[in-house]
């Protein structure tokens, strides 16, 4: 009997990419395991339609024990896996070559910005309110600190609209370039082509940065990226020399008017983390949090 892993989608494009990528990562580590699942037409992914064996287990969340799955399949205890897992963990990522094959570069999409620009991914829209405790708009003071420290001209890309947060960004950076969303695929290509990049709290932006050829990637250790906020998630690429880490408090986002005002006008800019400190945090060691 053909042993099968079938992935099922939930969420927006970034989450779907992680779900498909996890299934392929598991299949690469378990010989003889075939991948089937939902189509991802944005990337031309249309896996073969294979039946899921009756004897199968279901995966969810972020932690996946691949060694145990391999044992269950090898011993004939199960014949298949059904996965709705996201797998936001560095140890579950496939090799970059696999991810590049699944999500190839699209040179006809996106906008190029030169080495004098800092391309900043903006996640706003629905997360400005009480949508999710792990997703939040980043403090505008953080961007001010990055621009001052890097000397690069800011380019804001993504969910820039008529909301109060977008208006506050425009007021704080009147000389900046603003590129409202050109569609998910064009936005992904723009982020992926940046030379210097700042990631929003978004699986979509995180993947674009990881798959990019950027020289520097600024990653805010906040929201779902903060190990003290989401202990089951590990998206701190501490071994990748491109990354610069910026620590914030692990407070959940409530989406209140006071929190939004603080994000727009407050002084919280986080603090730069030495790489060795980021390594400690990624491995569960306590580091000094920035003041609130």
WOHU-V923196 format. One record per residue. N is the residue number from 1. SS is DSSP state (h for helix, s for strand, l for the rest). PSI is psi in radians with two decimals (999 if undefined). NEAR is the number of other ideal C-beta (glycine too) atoms within 10 Angstrom. Layout:
N|SS|PSI|NEAR + N|SS|PSI|NEAR
This chain:
1|l|2.34|10 + 2|l|2.19|12 + 3|s|2.36|20 + 4|s|2.47|21 + 5|s|2.18|25 + 6|s|2.18|22 + 7|s|2.58|25 + 8|l|2.48|14 + 9|l|2.61|16 + 10|l|2.56|11 + 11|l|-2.95|14 + 12|l|-3.02|12 + 13|h|-0.76|18 + 14|h|-0.79|19 + 15|h|-0.69|17 + 16|h|-0.67|23 + 17|h|-0.75|25 + 18|h|-0.74|26 + 19|h|-0.78|24 + 20|h|-0.72|23 + 21|h|-0.67|21 + 22|h|-0.76|26 + 23|h|-0.74|26 + 24|h|-0.60|21 + 25|h|-0.75|23 + 26|h|-0.74|24 + 27|h|-0.58|19 + 28|h|-0.46|14 + 29|h|-0.23|14 + 30|l|1.77|19 + 31|l|2.44|10 + 32|l|0.06|9 + 33|s|2.07|20 + 34|s|2.57|14 + 35|s|2.28|21 + 36|s|3.00|17 + 37|s|-2.92|25 + 38|l|2.58|16 + 39|l|2.59|13 + 40|s|1.38|19 + 41|h|-0.45|8 + 42|h|-0.54|15 + 43|h|0.17|17 + 44|l|0.37|10 + 45|s|1.97|17 + 46|l|1.46|11 + 47|l|2.71|17 + 48|l|2.59|9 + 49|l|1.90|9 + 50|l|2.48|16 + 51|l|2.41|11 + 52|l|2.14|15 + 53|l|2.66|16 + 54|l|-0.75|9 + 55|l|1.72|13 + 56|s|2.85|19 + 57|s|2.78|14 + 58|s|2.39|10 + 59|s|2.57|22 + 60|l|3.01|12 + 61|l|-2.50|12 + 62|l|-0.44|19 + 63|l|2.21|16 + 64|l|2.20|21 + 65|l|1.61|10 + 66|h|-0.64|15 + 67|h|-0.70|9 + 68|h|-0.69|10 + 69|h|-0.74|20 + 70|h|-0.74|15 + 71|h|-0.81|13 + 72|h|-0.69|17 + 73|h|-0.73|22 + 74|h|-0.67|13 + 75|l|0.00|8 + 76|l|0.29|10 + 77|l|-0.61|10 + 78|l|2.85|17 + 79|l|-0.09|16 + 80|s|2.94|22 + 81|s|2.31|27 + 82|s|2.15|19 + 83|s|2.19|24 + 84|l|0.33|16 + 85|l|2.55|23 + 86|l|-0.71|24 + 87|l|0.82|21 + 88|l|1.21|22 + 89|s|2.41|17 + 90|h|-0.64|15 + 91|h|-0.15|10 + 92|h|-0.10|20 + 93|l|2.53|20 + 94|l|3.00|19 + 95|l|2.64|10 + 96|h|-0.61|10 + 97|h|-0.66|8 + 98|h|-0.79|15 + 99|h|-0.68|18 + 100|h|-0.63|12 + 101|h|-0.70|11 + 102|h|-0.68|18 + 103|l|1.27|21 + 104|l|2.75|11 + 105|l|2.56|14 + 106|l|1.52|15 + 107|l|-0.30|9 + 108|l|-0.04|7 + 109|l|2.75|16 + 110|l|3.09|22 + 111|l|2.37|16 + 112|l|2.42|12 + 113|l|2.49|21 + 114|l|-3.13|11 + 115|l|-0.11|9 + 116|l|0.12|11 + 117|s|2.53|18 + 118|s|1.89|23 + 119|s|2.10|28 + 120|s|2.04|29 + 121|s|2.27|25 + 122|s|2.13|26 + 123|l|2.04|21 + 124|l|-2.04|20 + 125|h|-2.07|17 + 126|h|-0.41|12 + 127|h|-0.06|21 + 128|h|-0.46|23 + 129|l|-2.89|15 + 130|l|0.92|12 + 131|l|-0.78|13 + 132|l|2.31|15 + 133|l|-0.35|15 + 134|l|-0.07|17 + 135|l|2.29|19 + 136|l|2.67|26 + 137|l|2.50|26 + 138|l|2.62|26 + 139|l|2.36|21 + 140|h|-0.50|20 + 141|h|-0.51|18 + 142|h|-0.79|21 + 143|h|-0.63|22 + 144|h|-0.73|15 + 145|h|-0.77|16 + 146|h|-0.79|22 + 147|h|-0.74|18 + 148|h|-0.72|10 + 149|h|-0.60|12 + 150|h|-0.45|16 + 151|l|0.22|8 + 152|l|2.62|21 + 153|s|2.26|15 + 154|s|2.48|22 + 155|s|2.04|22 + 156|s|2.20|23 + 157|s|2.35|29 + 158|s|-2.25|25 + 159|l|1.27|22 + 160|l|2.02|19 + 161|l|-2.47|14 + 162|l|0.24|6 + 163|l|2.95|16 + 164|h|-0.64|14 + 165|h|-0.77|21 + 166|h|-0.69|21 + 167|h|-0.68|13 + 168|h|-0.65|17 + 169|h|-0.81|22 + 170|h|-0.67|13 + 171|h|-0.65|11 + 172|h|-0.55|16 + 173|l|1.21|19 + 174|l|-0.40|6 + 175|l|-0.03|6 + 176|l|2.84|17 + 177|s|2.30|15 + 178|s|2.20|15 + 179|s|1.58|18 + 180|s|2.78|13 + 181|l|2.28|15 + 182|l|0.25|15 + 183|l|2.66|10 + 184|h|-0.78|14 + 185|h|-0.69|14 + 186|h|-0.69|17 + 187|h|-0.74|25 + 188|h|-0.78|26 + 189|h|-0.67|21 + 190|h|-0.82|24 + 191|h|-0.73|29 + 192|h|-0.47|22 + 193|l|-0.05|21 + 194|l|2.57|29 + 195|l|-0.64|18 + 196|s|2.26|23 + 197|s|2.48|29 + 198|s|2.24|32 + 199|s|2.40|26 + 200|l|3.03|25 + 201|l|1.62|24 + 202|l|2.28|24 + 203|h|-0.57|21 + 204|h|-0.91|24 + 205|h|-0.63|24 + 206|h|-0.79|23 + 207|h|-0.70|24 + 208|h|-0.71|29 + 209|h|-0.80|26 + 210|h|-0.61|21 + 211|l|-0.03|19 + 212|l|3.01|21 + 213|l|0.49|10 + 214|l|2.57|22 + 215|l|-0.68|12 + 216|s|2.45|16 + 217|s|2.06|23 + 218|s|2.13|23 + 219|s|2.06|26 + 220|s|2.17|21 + 221|s|1.47|27 + 222|l|2.86|24 + 223|h|-2.37|26 + 224|h|-0.30|21 + 225|h|-0.26|24 + 226|l|2.06|23 + 227|l|-0.40|22 + 228|l|-0.21|14 + 229|l|-0.78|19 + 230|l|1.60|18 + 231|l|-0.37|12 + 232|l|-0.14|12 + 233|l|2.46|21 + 234|s|1.65|21 + 235|l|0.63|24 + 236|l|1.80|21 + 237|l|1.24|19 + 238|l|-0.29|19 + 239|l|-0.08|10 + 240|l|2.02|13 + 241|l|-0.18|11 + 242|l|-0.41|17 + 243|s|2.47|20 + 244|s|2.25|18 + 245|s|2.47|24 + 246|s|2.06|22 + 247|s|2.32|20 + 248|l|2.97|23 + 249|l|2.63|15 + 250|l|0.41|16 + 251|l|2.44|16 + 252|l|2.69|13 + 253|l|2.16|23 + 254|l|-0.25|12 + 255|l|0.41|18 + 256|l|2.86|11 + 257|h|-0.66|9 + 258|h|-0.70|9 + 259|h|-0.72|19 + 260|h|-0.71|20 + 261|h|-0.70|12 + 262|h|-0.68|16 + 263|h|-0.59|22 + 264|h|-0.64|20 + 265|h|-0.11|13 + 266|l|3.02|14 + 267|l|-0.05|9 + 268|l|1.96|19 + 269|l|0.17|20 + 270|l|-2.95|20 + 271|s|2.57|17 + 272|s|2.42|14 + 273|s|2.25|22 + 274|l|2.59|10 + 275|h|-0.71|14 + 276|h|-0.51|9 + 277|h|-0.68|18 + 278|h|-0.66|22 + 279|h|-0.80|16 + 280|h|-0.79|16 + 281|h|-0.71|20 + 282|h|-0.44|18 + 283|l|0.37|11 + 284|l|0.19|10 + 285|l|2.57|10 + 286|l|2.35|8 + 287|l|2.90|16 + 288|l|2.10|9 + 289|l|2.64|16 + 290|l|2.73|14 + 291|l|2.63|8 + 292|l|999|9
